[in-house]
């Protein structure tokens, strides 16, 4: 039972959360109406326009014609500011001092890394209807010595990308189940908070889809920004701010109380070992690479309405990320100075908010805003992961292997069911975490762990987008070798000295996943160069995987590197990135540092250089971005008869072209080759679409046994249509 007496000081947070949950429900119904309607509602000068498109799947998982700037900006922000921001970072800042700035040093470069990928991924997504990064991987490496290569890459990537989804879900539910009881003094139990959040998330995701998630992210993004601003003010008034942190953590009493913690706040990190310079470098590199593959982030690159939305959005997000993460760290640092004699429980952020609440009436309202912003951070990433989980299993497993001609309604139902399943698993793991003894699972450890497998998907995308001659065999070899290296090191207790803590780190401080990634890149590059210069070493088969749409990078984007790969941009980026890590302080490793204001010199310098990198990345999106406009490519799966009669004439391609940035120019004609007689492939199931022979054939579907002109693309139909003989699995 809830006790809301004024003396408890919780009335304000309860009232704000009730309003917040009501807004989420309204956004759910609004999103459902927009997804299913083409009409317009006018209220004075305000107009609400339906955005239903032909594909129910695209409406539910792709937000119709895409997300505009405001929605894209806040949904990306909210998806990045998760339980790590509210629970993980403050706890780490409290216990590990200024080394917690690694979260900012690792987060800002992610936006720079996205600049290398996003221009081409966005264009391909609009051209081919991608919603999952694995769809790109499958098409990109469809031309190989055997169809098995593309299928293996797809399935291995699918498995690798499950880890970030579930670690994010665990983090959100662990955070909300840990912070709320501490703040409310037990009035709301962790289990009640967790289950309430899960029910609301399920309702939102099932009813509103990606659009519903994105619309609520706008609300949550505003709350996060406002909550961070409020905390910047109240932490100085009620907790003494960074001035008190400097005074307390540099005192002899603090040294005598905890020498290790004193070193964490005053010393330059040591060269090797846990929480060392090597560990800091490893974390920054690992997160920068792996985060570009997180499914819930990449999905938004595909659904942005246009490139302007992405360019302006990422530029602004880059700066916002720095600010909000820094505010979160301050809460941990001021807690370390405030709770010297009476250490708070594991929920550092809630403990700090509780101090603010108990100060006065103004503090009650300010702390309510802080905790509401925390709840927003938990909710925003969980719903995004739920949608991304359903999308991957639909696009990369159900459609290619279970039901290729599934009606749109079945596709949406399957995606929703998988999203609910993923949420249920996340809730179960979250309950296990909050009931763990003596404390919930460490969220910083979870974040370090979640990059272990997606980092091995990155080379296939980073290199595949810009290296025309890269073959799937090389990518698969590198991926398997890198994963084997990572898993072998990570589960070897003699090598992974932090295995018992659920971490992956050797005695020097380097992560096995980063070492495995280096092996992956080296093997992929060497083997790729061999096959590029000697393609006959492993001849390319003229048999393509079923449902592949072969992707020739040079044919799509030209042989020359785009502006996003400019040596000028990446040279400056690499220089700033390197100097964020104070490797140049080798003579002072492990020694007490000098100070610049309230910060040790190494912290001030690293944050200053990171600030310069933030500005440089914003400049990159303004001046080093290249737009690509590609023609639409036919869908790879047959259209079910149930969907033919339900197409909306208002959603014709020529009327939607400007919204989704497709080229209006028709595909250049190709000279047809002599007709080739074909017959159904007896090795394929009846009704199973098969791919035409050749290395880069156009997508087509023809009646079984009829002549196939290899330069034309007849309309797709279903059932009773198959691809010509010569298709592989």
ABEGO torsion letter per residue (X at the ends): XBBABAAAGAAAAAAAAAAAAAAAAAAAAAAAAAAABABBBBBEABBBBBABBABAAAAAAAGEAEBBAAAAAAAAAAAABBAAAAAAAAAAAAAAEAAAAAAAAAAAAAAAAAAAAAAAAAAAAAAAGBABAAAAAAAAAABBABAAAAAAAAAAAAAAAAAAAAAAAAAAAAAAAAAAAAAAGGABBAAAAAAAAAAAAAAAAAAAEAAAAAAAAAAAAAAAAAAAAAAAAAAAAAAGEAAAAAAAAABAAAAAABAAAAAAAABBBBABEBGBAAAAAAAAAAAAAAAAABAAAAAAAAABABAAAAAAAAAAAAAAAAAAAAAAAAAAAAAAAAAAABBBBABAAAAAAAAAAAABAAAAAAAAAAAAAAAAAAAAAAAAAAAAAAAAAAAAAAAAAABAABBAAAAAAAAAAAAAAAAAAAAAAAAAAAABOABBBBAAAAAAAAAAAAAAAAAAAAAAAABAABBAAAAAAAAAAAAAAAAAAAABAAABAAAAAGBBBBAAGBBAAAAAAAAAAAAAAAAAAAAAABAAABBBBABBBBGBBBBBAAAAAEABBBAAABAAAAAAAAAAAAAABBAAAAAABGBBBBBBEABBAAAAAAAAAAAAAAAAAAAAAAAABBBBBBBBBBBABBBBAAAAAABBAAABAAAAAAAAGBBABBBBBBBBBBBBBBBBBAABBBGBBBBBBEABBBBBBBBBGBBBBAABBBBBBOBGBBBBBGBBX
